[in-house]
Amino acid sequence: MQTGSVVRNSVNLTGLKRFALENLPTGPLRDDILSQPDEITPAEYLANCRVWQRLARLS
């Protein structure tokens, strides 16, 4: 039995968006990350990770 556990139903992207804004060059990967809402579901996050990985390979 777990006590004090918190189940998160969303993934916060504010840190990733700040990283993209400050460190990534202008392009599709940066634009896509910055266009995301600040919080998304875990399933959306995993789907986006696949897209971001492909975009990173193109850069």
PDBQT receptor file of N, H, CA, C and O in Angstrom, charges set to zero:
ATOM      1  N   MET A   1       0.835  -1.176   0.000  1.00  0.00    +0.000 N 
ATOM      2  CA  MET A   1       0.000   0.000   0.000  1.00  0.00    +0.000 C 
ATOM      3  C   MET A   1       0.882   1.242   0.000  1.00  0.00    +0.000 C 
ATOM      4  O   MET A   1       1.851   1.331   0.754  1.00  0.00    +0.000 OA
ATOM      5  N   GLN A   2       0.533   2.194  -0.852  1.00  0.00    +0.000 N 
ATOM      6  H   GLN A   2      -0.254   2.121  -1.465  1.00  0.00    +0.000 HD
ATOM      7  CA  GLN A   2       1.292   3.424  -0.933  1.00  0.00    +0.000 C 
ATOM      8  C   GLN A   2       0.543   4.541  -0.231  1.00  0.00    +0.000 C 
ATOM      9  O   GLN A   2      -0.663   4.707  -0.412  1.00  0.00    +0.000 OA
ATOM     10  N   THR A   3       1.249   5.283   0.549  1.00  0.00    +0.000 N 
ATOM     11  H   THR A   3       2.229   5.148   0.696  1.00  0.00    +0.000 HD
ATOM     12  CA  THR A   3       0.637   6.432   1.191  1.00  0.00    +0.000 C 
ATOM     13  C   THR A   3       1.340   7.685   0.707  1.00  0.00    +0.000 C 
ATOM     14  O   THR A   3       2.551   7.684   0.483  1.00  0.00    +0.000 OA
ATOM     15  N   GLY A   4       0.576   8.747   0.548  1.00  0.00    +0.000 N 
ATOM     16  H   GLY A   4      -0.407   8.748   0.730  1.00  0.00    +0.000 HD
ATOM     17  CA  GLY A   4       1.147   9.999   0.106  1.00  0.00    +0.000 C 
ATOM     18  C   GLY A   4       1.459  10.047  -1.372  1.00  0.00    +0.000 C 
ATOM     19  O   GLY A   4       2.140  10.972  -1.816  1.00  0.00    +0.000 OA
ATOM     20  N   SER A   5       0.994   9.096  -2.149  1.00  0.00    +0.000 N 
ATOM     21  H   SER A   5       0.442   8.345  -1.789  1.00  0.00    +0.000 HD
ATOM     22  CA  SER A   5       1.246   9.103  -3.588  1.00  0.00    +0.000 C 
ATOM     23  C   SER A   5       0.285  10.051  -4.282  1.00  0.00    +0.000 C 
ATOM     24  O   SER A   5      -0.879  10.187  -3.907  1.00  0.00    +0.000 OA
ATOM     25  N   VAL A   6       0.816  10.702  -5.308  1.00  0.00    +0.000 N 
ATOM     26  H   VAL A   6       1.762  10.592  -5.612  1.00  0.00    +0.000 HD
ATOM     27  CA  VAL A   6       0.004  11.609  -6.104  1.00  0.00    +0.000 C 
ATOM     28  C   VAL A   6       0.007  11.082  -7.530  1.00  0.00    +0.000 C 
ATOM     29  O   VAL A   6       1.066  10.830  -8.105  1.00  0.00    +0.000 OA
ATOM     30  N   VAL A   7      -1.163  10.919  -8.089  1.00  0.00    +0.000 N 
ATOM     31  H   VAL A   7      -2.024  11.123  -7.622  1.00  0.00    +0.000 HD
ATOM     32  CA  VAL A   7      -1.284  10.474  -9.470  1.00  0.00    +0.000 C 
ATOM     33  C   VAL A   7      -1.454  11.711 -10.338  1.00  0.00    +0.000 C 
ATOM     34  O   VAL A   7      -2.374  12.503 -10.132  1.00  0.00    +0.000 OA
ATOM     35  N   ARG A   8      -0.570  11.869 -11.302  1.00  0.00    +0.000 N 
ATOM     36  H   ARG A   8       0.177  11.226 -11.469  1.00  0.00    +0.000 HD
ATOM     37  CA  ARG A   8      -0.653  13.017 -12.203  1.00  0.00    +0.000 C 
ATOM     38  C   ARG A   8      -1.337  12.581 -13.482  1.00  0.00    +0.000 C 
ATOM     39  O   ARG A   8      -0.979  11.567 -14.080  1.00  0.00    +0.000 OA
ATOM     40  N   ASN A   9      -2.307  13.345 -13.886  1.00  0.00    +0.000 N 
ATOM     41  H   ASN A   9      -2.598  14.170 -13.400  1.00  0.00    +0.000 HD
ATOM     42  CA  ASN A   9      -3.020  13.058 -15.119  1.00  0.00    +0.000 C 
ATOM     43  C   ASN A   9      -2.588  13.968 -16.245  1.00  0.00    +0.000 C 
ATOM     44  O   ASN A   9      -3.219  13.995 -17.302  1.00  0.00    +0.000 OA
ATOM     45  N   SER A  10      -1.515  14.716 -16.032  1.00  0.00    +0.000 N 
ATOM     46  H   SER A  10      -1.002  14.694 -15.174  1.00  0.00    +0.000 HD
ATOM     47  CA  SER A  10      -1.011  15.591 -17.077  1.00  0.00    +0.000 C 
ATOM     48  C   SER A  10       0.500  15.730 -16.949  1.00  0.00    +0.000 C 
ATOM     49  O   SER A  10       1.087  15.490 -15.893  1.00  0.00    +0.000 OA
ATOM     50  N   VAL A  11       1.110  16.128 -18.069  1.00  0.00    +0.000 N 
ATOM     51  H   VAL A  11       0.634  16.323 -18.926  1.00  0.00    +0.000 HD
ATOM     52  CA  VAL A  11       2.547  16.369 -18.111  1.00  0.00    +0.000 C 
ATOM     53  C   VAL A  11       2.739  17.856 -18.331  1.00  0.00    +0.000 C 
ATOM     54  O   VAL A  11       2.202  18.427 -19.281  1.00  0.00    +0.000 OA
ATOM     55  N   ASN A  12       3.507  18.483 -17.450  1.00  0.00    +0.000 N 
ATOM     56  H   ASN A  12       3.944  18.019 -16.679  1.00  0.00    +0.000 HD
ATOM     57  CA  ASN A  12       3.765  19.908 -17.544  1.00  0.00    +0.000 C 
ATOM     58  C   ASN A  12       4.934  20.148 -18.499  1.00  0.00    +0.000 C 
ATOM     59  O   ASN A  12       6.021  19.603 -18.305  1.00  0.00    +0.000 OA
ATOM     60  N   LEU A  13       4.710  20.958 -19.522  1.00  0.00    +0.000 N 
ATOM     61  H   LEU A  13       3.827  21.401 -19.680  1.00  0.00    +0.000 HD
ATOM     62  CA  LEU A  13       5.726  21.211 -20.543  1.00  0.00    +0.000 C 
ATOM     63  C   LEU A  13       6.427  22.556 -20.388  1.00  0.00    +0.000 C 
ATOM     64  O   LEU A  13       7.204  22.935 -21.265  1.00  0.00    +0.000 OA
ATOM     65  N   THR A  14       6.185  23.279 -19.319  1.00  0.00    +0.000 N 
ATOM     66  H   THR A  14       5.554  22.971 -18.607  1.00  0.00    +0.000 HD
ATOM     67  CA  THR A  14       6.759  24.620 -19.213  1.00  0.00    +0.000 C 
ATOM     68  C   THR A  14       8.289  24.602 -19.217  1.00  0.00    +0.000 C 
ATOM     69  O   THR A  14       8.904  25.483 -19.819  1.00  0.00    +0.000 OA
ATOM     70  N   GLY A  15       8.909  23.639 -18.571  1.00  0.00    +0.000 N 
ATOM     71  H   GLY A  15       8.410  22.924 -18.082  1.00  0.00    +0.000 HD
ATOM     72  CA  GLY A  15      10.369  23.542 -18.580  1.00  0.00    +0.000 C 
ATOM     73  C   GLY A  15      10.903  23.228 -19.965  1.00  0.00    +0.000 C 
ATOM     74  O   GLY A  15      11.895  23.816 -20.397  1.00  0.00    +0.000 OA
ATOM     75  N   LEU A  16      10.258  22.312 -20.660  1.00  0.00    +0.000 N 
ATOM     76  H   LEU A  16       9.453  21.835 -20.309  1.00  0.00    +0.000 HD
ATOM     77  CA  LEU A  16      10.664  21.966 -22.020  1.00  0.00    +0.000 C 
ATOM     78  C   LEU A  16      10.488  23.150 -22.955  1.00  0.00    +0.000 C 
ATOM     79  O   LEU A  16      11.335  23.402 -23.812  1.00  0.00    +0.000 OA
ATOM     80  N   LYS A  17       9.396  23.873 -22.792  1.00  0.00    +0.000 N 
ATOM     81  H   LYS A  17       8.708  23.668 -22.095  1.00  0.00    +0.000 HD
ATOM     82  CA  LYS A  17       9.144  25.042 -23.634  1.00  0.00    +0.000 C 
ATOM     83  C   LYS A  17      10.186  26.135 -23.365  1.00  0.00    +0.000 C 
ATOM     84  O   LYS A  17      10.638  26.796 -24.300  1.00  0.00    +0.000 OA
ATOM     85  N   ARG A  18      10.566  26.328 -22.110  1.00  0.00    +0.000 N 
ATOM     86  H   ARG A  18      10.198  25.791 -21.351  1.00  0.00    +0.000 HD
ATOM     87  CA  ARG A  18      11.593  27.308 -21.771  1.00  0.00    +0.000 C 
ATOM     88  C   ARG A  18      12.932  26.897 -22.392  1.00  0.00    +0.000 C 
ATOM     89  O   ARG A  18      13.654  27.736 -22.930  1.00  0.00    +0.000 OA
ATOM     90  N   PHE A  19      13.260  25.598 -22.314  1.00  0.00    +0.000 N 
ATOM     91  H   PHE A  19      12.673  24.916 -21.877  1.00  0.00    +0.000 HD
ATOM     92  CA  PHE A  19      14.486  25.097 -22.934  1.00  0.00    +0.000 C 
ATOM     93  C   PHE A  19      14.467  25.341 -24.443  1.00  0.00    +0.000 C 
ATOM     94  O   PHE A  19      15.455  25.807 -25.011  1.00  0.00    +0.000 OA
ATOM     95  N   ALA A  20      13.353  25.028 -25.086  1.00  0.00    +0.000 N 
ATOM     96  H   ALA A  20      12.551  24.649 -24.624  1.00  0.00    +0.000 HD
ATOM     97  CA  ALA A  20      13.248  25.218 -26.536  1.00  0.00    +0.000 C 
ATOM     98  C   ALA A  20      13.423  26.682 -26.908  1.00  0.00    +0.000 C 
ATOM     99  O   ALA A  20      14.122  26.998 -27.870  1.00  0.00    +0.000 OA
ATOM    100  N   LEU A  21      12.806  27.560 -26.169  1.00  0.00    +0.000 N 
ATOM    101  H   LEU A  21      12.238  27.303 -25.387  1.00  0.00    +0.000 HD
ATOM    102  CA  LEU A  21      12.882  28.989 -26.453  1.00  0.00    +0.000 C 
ATOM    103  C   LEU A  21      14.306  29.513 -26.296  1.00  0.00    +0.000 C 
ATOM    104  O   LEU A  21      14.762  30.331 -27.095  1.00  0.00    +0.000 OA
ATOM    105  N   GLU A  22      15.000  29.046 -25.276  1.00  0.00    +0.000 N 
ATOM    106  H   GLU A  22      14.629  28.382 -24.627  1.00  0.00    +0.000 HD
ATOM    107  CA  GLU A  22      16.333  29.565 -24.974  1.00  0.00    +0.000 C 
ATOM    108  C   GLU A  22      17.461  28.868 -25.727  1.00  0.00    +0.000 C 
ATOM    109  O   GLU A  22      18.519  29.466 -25.929  1.00  0.00    +0.000 OA
ATOM    110  N   ASN A  23      17.261  27.610 -26.150  1.00  0.00    +0.000 N 
ATOM    111  H   ASN A  23      16.402  27.125 -25.985  1.00  0.00    +0.000 HD
ATOM    112  CA  ASN A  23      18.395  26.836 -26.659  1.00  0.00    +0.000 C 
ATOM    113  C   ASN A  23      18.255  26.288 -28.075  1.00  0.00    +0.000 C 
ATOM    114  O   ASN A  23      19.264  26.050 -28.737  1.00  0.00    +0.000 OA
ATOM    115  N   LEU A  24      17.042  26.085 -28.551  1.00  0.00    +0.000 N 
ATOM    116  H   LEU A  24      16.222  26.279 -28.013  1.00  0.00    +0.000 HD
ATOM    117  CA  LEU A  24      16.884  25.483 -29.873  1.00  0.00    +0.000 C 
ATOM    118  C   LEU A  24      16.877  26.552 -30.955  1.00  0.00    +0.000 C 
ATOM    119  O   LEU A  24      16.357  27.649 -30.751  1.00  0.00    +0.000 OA
ATOM    120  N   PRO A  25      17.465  26.223 -32.123  1.00  0.00    +0.000 N 
ATOM    121  CA  PRO A  25      17.415  27.179 -33.226  1.00  0.00    +0.000 C 
ATOM    122  C   PRO A  25      15.995  27.256 -33.793  1.00  0.00    +0.000 C 
ATOM    123  O   PRO A  25      15.201  26.329 -33.633  1.00  0.00    +0.000 OA
ATOM    124  N   THR A  26      15.693  28.353 -34.445  1.00  0.00    +0.000 N 
ATOM    125  H   THR A  26      16.338  29.106 -34.575  1.00  0.00    +0.000 HD
ATOM    126  CA  THR A  26      14.395  28.505 -35.083  1.00  0.00    +0.000 C 
ATOM    127  C   THR A  26      14.205  27.385 -36.100  1.00  0.00    +0.000 C 
ATOM    128  O   THR A  26      15.092  27.115 -36.910  1.00  0.00    +0.000 OA
ATOM    129  N   GLY A  27      13.042  26.737 -36.052  1.00  0.00    +0.000 N 
ATOM    130  H   GLY A  27      12.321  26.957 -35.394  1.00  0.00    +0.000 HD
ATOM    131  CA  GLY A  27      12.762  25.646 -36.975  1.00  0.00    +0.000 C 
ATOM    132  C   GLY A  27      11.537  24.871 -36.527  1.00  0.00    +0.000 C 
ATOM    133  O   GLY A  27      10.886  25.231 -35.547  1.00  0.00    +0.000 OA
ATOM    134  N   PRO A  28      11.227  23.807 -37.249  1.00  0.00    +0.000 N 
ATOM    135  CA  PRO A  28      10.008  23.040 -36.961  1.00  0.00    +0.000 C 
ATOM    136  C   PRO A  28       9.953  22.431 -35.569  1.00  0.00    +0.000 C 
ATOM    137  O   PRO A  28       8.890  22.415 -34.949  1.00  0.00    +0.000 OA
ATOM    138  N   LEU A  29      11.078  21.928 -35.064  1.00  0.00    +0.000 N 
ATOM    139  H   LEU A  29      11.941  21.940 -35.567  1.00  0.00    +0.000 HD
ATOM    140  CA  LEU A  29      11.082  21.310 -33.729  1.00  0.00    +0.000 C 
ATOM    141  C   LEU A  29      10.744  22.353 -32.671  1.00  0.00    +0.000 C 
ATOM    142  O   LEU A  29       9.866  22.134 -31.836  1.00  0.00    +0.000 OA
ATOM    143  N   ARG A  30      11.425  23.464 -32.706  1.00  0.00    +0.000 N 
ATOM    144  H   ARG A  30      12.138  23.642 -33.384  1.00  0.00    +0.000 HD
ATOM    145  CA  ARG A  30      11.182  24.538 -31.730  1.00  0.00    +0.000 C 
ATOM    146  C   ARG A  30       9.752  25.050 -31.847  1.00  0.00    +0.000 C 
ATOM    147  O   ARG A  30       9.068  25.236 -30.840  1.00  0.00    +0.000 OA
ATOM    148  N   ASP A  31       9.306  25.276 -33.069  1.00  0.00    +0.000 N 
ATOM    149  H   ASP A  31       9.861  25.125 -33.887  1.00  0.00    +0.000 HD
ATOM    150  CA  ASP A  31       7.955  25.788 -33.289  1.00  0.00    +0.000 C 
ATOM    151  C   ASP A  31       6.896  24.837 -32.743  1.00  0.00    +0.000 C 
ATOM    152  O   ASP A  31       5.921  25.275 -32.132  1.00  0.00    +0.000 OA
ATOM    153  N   ASP A  32       7.084  23.538 -32.963  1.00  0.00    +0.000 N 
ATOM    154  H   ASP A  32       7.876  23.182 -33.460  1.00  0.00    +0.000 HD
ATOM    155  CA  ASP A  32       6.094  22.570 -32.498  1.00  0.00    +0.000 C 
ATOM    156  C   ASP A  32       6.054  22.505 -30.975  1.00  0.00    +0.000 C 
ATOM    157  O   ASP A  32       4.978  22.474 -30.379  1.00  0.00    +0.000 OA
ATOM    158  N   ILE A  33       7.222  22.485 -30.350  1.00  0.00    +0.000 N 
ATOM    159  H   ILE A  33       8.096  22.511 -30.835  1.00  0.00    +0.000 HD
ATOM    160  CA  ILE A  33       7.252  22.443 -28.884  1.00  0.00    +0.000 C 
ATOM    161  C   ILE A  33       6.576  23.680 -28.303  1.00  0.00    +0.000 C 
ATOM    162  O   ILE A  33       5.776  23.574 -27.373  1.00  0.00    +0.000 OA
ATOM    163  N   LEU A  34       6.894  24.844 -28.844  1.00  0.00    +0.000 N 
ATOM    164  H   LEU A  34       7.544  24.930 -29.599  1.00  0.00    +0.000 HD
ATOM    165  CA  LEU A  34       6.321  26.080 -28.318  1.00  0.00    +0.000 C 
ATOM    166  C   LEU A  34       4.825  26.208 -28.595  1.00  0.00    +0.000 C 
ATOM    167  O   LEU A  34       4.133  26.953 -27.901  1.00  0.00    +0.000 OA
ATOM    168  N   SER A  35       4.324  25.500 -29.588  1.00  0.00    +0.000 N 
ATOM    169  H   SER A  35       4.887  24.895 -30.152  1.00  0.00    +0.000 HD
ATOM    170  CA  SER A  35       2.894  25.584 -29.919  1.00  0.00    +0.000 C 
ATOM    171  C   SER A  35       2.027  24.697 -29.021  1.00  0.00    +0.000 C 
ATOM    172  O   SER A  35       0.801  24.796 -29.053  1.00  0.00    +0.000 OA
ATOM    173  N   GLN A  36       2.659  23.830 -28.218  1.00  0.00    +0.000 N 
ATOM    174  H   GLN A  36       3.655  23.750 -28.192  1.00  0.00    +0.000 HD
ATOM    175  CA  GLN A  36       1.913  22.925 -27.348  1.00  0.00    +0.000 C 
ATOM    176  C   GLN A  36       1.340  23.688 -26.149  1.00  0.00    +0.000 C 
ATOM    177  O   GLN A  36       1.910  24.693 -25.725  1.00  0.00    +0.000 OA
ATOM    178  N   PRO A  37       0.215  23.213 -25.603  1.00  0.00    +0.000 N 
ATOM    179  CA  PRO A  37      -0.273  23.806 -24.354  1.00  0.00    +0.000 C 
ATOM    180  C   PRO A  37       0.705  23.490 -23.216  1.00  0.00    +0.000 C 
ATOM    181  O   PRO A  37       1.543  22.598 -23.348  1.00  0.00    +0.000 OA
ATOM    182  N   ASP A  38       0.601  24.206 -22.122  1.00  0.00    +0.000 N 
ATOM    183  H   ASP A  38      -0.079  24.931 -22.014  1.00  0.00    +0.000 HD
ATOM    184  CA  ASP A  38       1.517  24.010 -20.999  1.00  0.00    +0.000 C 
ATOM    185  C   ASP A  38       1.356  22.643 -20.335  1.00  0.00    +0.000 C 
ATOM    186  O   ASP A  38       2.312  22.130 -19.754  1.00  0.00    +0.000 OA
ATOM    187  N   GLU A  39       0.183  22.055 -20.408  1.00  0.00    +0.000 N 
ATOM    188  H   GLU A  39      -0.593  22.472 -20.880  1.00  0.00    +0.000 HD
ATOM    189  CA  GLU A  39      -0.041  20.720 -19.838  1.00  0.00    +0.000 C 
ATOM    190  C   GLU A  39      -0.784  19.855 -20.846  1.00  0.00    +0.000 C 
ATOM    191  O   GLU A  39      -1.756  20.290 -21.464  1.00  0.00    +0.000 OA
ATOM    192  N   ILE A  40      -0.308  18.620 -21.001  1.00  0.00    +0.000 N 
ATOM    193  H   ILE A  40       0.482  18.267 -20.499  1.00  0.00    +0.000 HD
ATOM    194  CA  ILE A  40      -0.940  17.653 -21.899  1.00  0.00    +0.000 C 
ATOM    195  C   ILE A  40      -1.032  16.312 -21.185  1.00  0.00    +0.000 C 
ATOM    196  O   ILE A  40      -0.382  16.091 -20.163  1.00  0.00    +0.000 OA
ATOM    197  N   THR A  41      -1.848  15.423 -21.737  1.00  0.00    +0.000 N 
ATOM    198  H   THR A  41      -2.376  15.602 -22.567  1.00  0.00    +0.000 HD
ATOM    199  CA  THR A  41      -1.985  14.093 -21.143  1.00  0.00    +0.000 C 
ATOM    200  C   THR A  41      -0.717  13.276 -21.399  1.00  0.00    +0.000 C 
ATOM    201  O   THR A  41       0.032  13.574 -22.330  1.00  0.00    +0.000 OA
ATOM    202  N   PRO A  42      -0.473  12.257 -20.587  1.00  0.00    +0.000 N 
ATOM    203  CA  PRO A  42       0.689  11.395 -20.830  1.00  0.00    +0.000 C 
ATOM    204  C   PRO A  42       0.674  10.766 -22.225  1.00  0.00    +0.000 C 
ATOM    205  O   PRO A  42       1.726  10.641 -22.852  1.00  0.00    +0.000 OA
ATOM    206  N   ALA A  43      -0.487  10.373 -22.712  1.00  0.00    +0.000 N 
ATOM    207  H   ALA A  43      -1.342  10.473 -22.203  1.00  0.00    +0.000 HD
ATOM    208  CA  ALA A  43      -0.574   9.778 -24.053  1.00  0.00    +0.000 C 
ATOM    209  C   ALA A  43      -0.176  10.793 -25.121  1.00  0.00    +0.000 C 
ATOM    210  O   ALA A  43       0.535  10.456 -26.068  1.00  0.00    +0.000 OA
ATOM    211  N   GLU A  44      -0.633  12.035 -24.971  1.00  0.00    +0.000 N 
ATOM    212  H   GLU A  44      -1.211  12.309 -24.202  1.00  0.00    +0.000 HD
ATOM    213  CA  GLU A  44      -0.252  13.086 -25.923  1.00  0.00    +0.000 C 
ATOM    214  C   GLU A  44       1.248  13.353 -25.860  1.00  0.00    +0.000 C 
ATOM    215  O   GLU A  44       1.892  13.568 -26.886  1.00  0.00    +0.000 OA
ATOM    216  N   TYR A  45       1.795  13.337 -24.655  1.00  0.00    +0.000 N 
ATOM    217  H   TYR A  45       1.272  13.162 -23.821  1.00  0.00    +0.000 HD
ATOM    218  CA  TYR A  45       3.228  13.560 -24.483  1.00  0.00    +0.000 C 
ATOM    219  C   TYR A  45       4.034  12.490 -25.222  1.00  0.00    +0.000 C 
ATOM    220  O   TYR A  45       4.983  12.812 -25.937  1.00  0.00    +0.000 OA
ATOM    221  N   LEU A  46       3.662  11.236 -25.054  1.00  0.00    +0.000 N 
ATOM    222  H   LEU A  46       2.891  10.975 -24.473  1.00  0.00    +0.000 HD
ATOM    223  CA  LEU A  46       4.386  10.155 -25.724  1.00  0.00    +0.000 C 
ATOM    224  C   LEU A  46       4.277  10.259 -27.239  1.00  0.00    +0.000 C 
ATOM    225  O   LEU A  46       5.253  10.019 -27.951  1.00  0.00    +0.000 OA
ATOM    226  N   ALA A  47       3.106  10.614 -27.731  1.00  0.00    +0.000 N 
ATOM    227  H   ALA A  47       2.314  10.810 -27.153  1.00  0.00    +0.000 HD
ATOM    228  CA  ALA A  47       2.935  10.798 -29.173  1.00  0.00    +0.000 C 
ATOM    229  C   ALA A  47       3.799  11.958 -29.665  1.00  0.00    +0.000 C 
ATOM    230  O   ALA A  47       4.428  11.867 -30.720  1.00  0.00    +0.000 OA
ATOM    231  N   ASN A  48       3.827  13.042 -28.903  1.00  0.00    +0.000 N 
ATOM    232  H   ASN A  48       3.316  13.116 -28.046  1.00  0.00    +0.000 HD
ATOM    233  CA  ASN A  48       4.646  14.190 -29.290  1.00  0.00    +0.000 C 
ATOM    234  C   ASN A  48       6.128  13.856 -29.254  1.00  0.00    +0.000 C 
ATOM    235  O   ASN A  48       6.887  14.342 -30.093  1.00  0.00    +0.000 OA
ATOM    236  N   CYS A  49       6.553  13.038 -28.302  1.00  0.00    +0.000 N 
ATOM    237  H   CYS A  49       5.936  12.643 -27.621  1.00  0.00    +0.000 HD
ATOM    238  CA  CYS A  49       7.962  12.656 -28.223  1.00  0.00    +0.000 C 
ATOM    239  C   CYS A  49       8.420  11.979 -29.511  1.00  0.00    +0.000 C 
ATOM    240  O   CYS A  49       9.533  12.214 -29.981  1.00  0.00    +0.000 OA
ATOM    241  N   ARG A  50       7.568  11.151 -30.070  1.00  0.00    +0.000 N 
ATOM    242  H   ARG A  50       6.663  10.960 -29.688  1.00  0.00    +0.000 HD
ATOM    243  CA  ARG A  50       7.911  10.487 -31.341  1.00  0.00    +0.000 C 
ATOM    244  C   ARG A  50       8.083  11.512 -32.450  1.00  0.00    +0.000 C 
ATOM    245  O   ARG A  50       9.014  11.416 -33.249  1.00  0.00    +0.000 OA
ATOM    246  N   VAL A  51       7.194  12.486 -32.503  1.00  0.00    +0.000 N 
ATOM    247  H   VAL A  51       6.437  12.564 -31.854  1.00  0.00    +0.000 HD
ATOM    248  CA  VAL A  51       7.280  13.542 -33.522  1.00  0.00    +0.000 C 
ATOM    249  C   VAL A  51       8.537  14.378 -33.288  1.00  0.00    +0.000 C 
ATOM    250  O   VAL A  51       9.271  14.667 -34.233  1.00  0.00    +0.000 OA
ATOM    251  N   TRP A  52       8.791  14.767 -32.045  1.00  0.00    +0.000 N 
ATOM    252  H   TRP A  52       8.195  14.533 -31.277  1.00  0.00    +0.000 HD
ATOM    253  CA  TRP A  52       9.954  15.602 -31.731  1.00  0.00    +0.000 C 
ATOM    254  C   TRP A  52      11.257  14.879 -32.066  1.00  0.00    +0.000 C 
ATOM    255  O   TRP A  52      12.221  15.498 -32.517  1.00  0.00    +0.000 OA
ATOM    256  N   GLN A  53      11.277  13.573 -31.844  1.00  0.00    +0.000 N 
ATOM    257  H   GLN A  53      10.494  13.071 -31.478  1.00  0.00    +0.000 HD
ATOM    258  CA  GLN A  53      12.477  12.802 -32.171  1.00  0.00    +0.000 C 
ATOM    259  C   GLN A  53      12.731  12.835 -33.679  1.00  0.00    +0.000 C 
ATOM    260  O   GLN A  53      13.870  13.005 -34.115  1.00  0.00    +0.000 OA
ATOM    261  N   ARG A  54      11.697  12.676 -34.455  1.00  0.00    +0.000 N 
ATOM    262  H   ARG A  54      10.772  12.537 -34.101  1.00  0.00    +0.000 HD
ATOM    263  CA  ARG A  54      11.845  12.720 -35.917  1.00  0.00    +0.000 C 
ATOM    264  C   ARG A  54      12.270  14.111 -36.377  1.00  0.00    +0.000 C 
ATOM    265  O   ARG A  54      13.133  14.239 -37.245  1.00  0.00    +0.000 OA
ATOM    266  N   LEU A  55      11.675  15.144 -35.804  1.00  0.00    +0.000 N 
ATOM    267  H   LEU A  55      10.974  15.039 -35.098  1.00  0.00    +0.000 HD
ATOM    268  CA  LEU A  55      12.042  16.508 -36.175  1.00  0.00    +0.000 C 
ATOM    269  C   LEU A  55      13.494  16.811 -35.782  1.00  0.00    +0.000 C 
ATOM    270  O   LEU A  55      14.196  17.522 -36.501  1.00  0.00    +0.000 OA
ATOM    271  N   ALA A  56      13.934  16.282 -34.661  1.00  0.00    +0.000 N 
ATOM    272  H   ALA A  56      13.363  15.705 -34.076  1.00  0.00    +0.000 HD
ATOM    273  CA  ALA A  56      15.312  16.508 -34.216  1.00  0.00    +0.000 C 
ATOM    274  C   ALA A  56      16.303  15.864 -35.187  1.00  0.00    +0.000 C 
ATOM    275  O   ALA A  56      17.388  16.399 -35.414  1.00  0.00    +0.000 OA
ATOM    276  N   ARG A  57      15.937  14.737 -35.747  1.00  0.00    +0.000 N 
ATOM    277  H   ARG A  57      15.055  14.303 -35.562  1.00  0.00    +0.000 HD
ATOM    278  CA  ARG A  57      16.825  14.073 -36.720  1.00  0.00    +0.000 C 
ATOM    279  C   ARG A  57      16.945  14.884 -38.003  1.00  0.00    +0.000 C 
ATOM    280  O   ARG A  57      17.972  14.821 -38.680  1.00  0.00    +0.000 OA
ATOM    281  N   LEU A  58      15.908  15.646 -38.347  1.00  0.00    +0.000 N 
ATOM    282  H   LEU A  58      15.074  15.697 -37.798  1.00  0.00    +0.000 HD
ATOM    283  CA  LEU A  58      15.923  16.445 -39.569  1.00  0.00    +0.000 C 
ATOM    284  C   LEU A  58      16.735  17.726 -39.404  1.00  0.00    +0.000 C 
ATOM    285  O   LEU A  58      17.151  18.337 -40.388  1.00  0.00    +0.000 OA
ATOM    286  N   SER A  59      16.955  18.124 -38.163  1.00  0.00    +0.000 N 
ATOM    287  H   SER A  59      16.617  17.628 -37.364  1.00  0.00    +0.000 HD
ATOM    288  CA  SER A  59      17.666  19.400 -37.918  1.00  0.00    +0.000 C 
ATOM    289  C   SER A  59      19.136  19.286 -38.164  1.00  0.00    +0.000 C 
ATOM    290  O   SER A  59      19.867  20.264 -38.003  1.00  0.00    +0.000 OA
TER     291      SER A  59
